[in-house]
Amino acid sequence: MSSTKSGKSGTYEGFSAEERAAMKEHAQEQKAAARRGSQADKAAQAEQDVLAKIAEMQDADRVMAERVHAVVTATAPQLAPKLWYGMPAYALDGKVVCFFQSAAKFKARYATLGFNDPARLDEGSMWATAFALTGVTAEVEEQIAALVKRAVG
């Protein structure tokens, strides 16, 4: 998340409305997770939360998120679906490895498939941790599967 600065005065304006909304969603996710019972209940409800969030998305974002969800869960069943700042995410041992950010979330022109620190994508001194998505074709699904497989080692 980034903060914004005014173009003319250089003064700090705080977080954007979208960033504040994402932080509120994250706080709600944490509270809901703390109220759940057994690990099995938590996992089942977390996946339902992810599927519900995907269902709320606009058409193109929803279709891409559904395909990303299917590829990630088929490729790396050890990753647990969960909501992360209001986005579908996939965690290993509680740490988010990858996530899908809809274009509408931050009014971007493309959706994003992102990877966090636990992802083992290291390649030399510099490597990509986010990928723009404008559609999910069979070829893109193969690329996502390969990245996720590599990310979980």
BELFEN-V631144 format. One record per pair of residues at least 24 apart in sequence whose C-alpha atoms are under 7 Angstrom apart, sorted by the first residue. I is the first residue (numbers start at 1). J is the second residue. D is the distance in whole Angstrom. If there is no record, write none. Layout:
BEGIN
((I J D) (I J D))
END
This chain:
BEGIN
((18 106 6) (22 85 5) (22 86 6) (23 85 6) (25 85 5) (25 86 5) (26 84 6) (26 85 4) (26 86 6) (29 83 7) (46 81 6) (46 82 5) (46 83 7) (47 81 5) (47 82 6) (49 83 7) (50 81 7) (50 82 6) (50 83 6) (50 88 5) (61 102 5) (61 103 7) (61 111 7) (64 135 6) (64 136 6) (65 100 7) (67 136 7) (71 141 7) (71 145 6) (72 145 7) (72 148 7) (75 145 6) (75 149 7) (76 148 7) (76 149 7) (110 134 6) (119 151 4) (119 152 6) (120 150 6) (120 151 4) (120 152 6) (120 153 6) (121 150 6) (121 151 5))
END
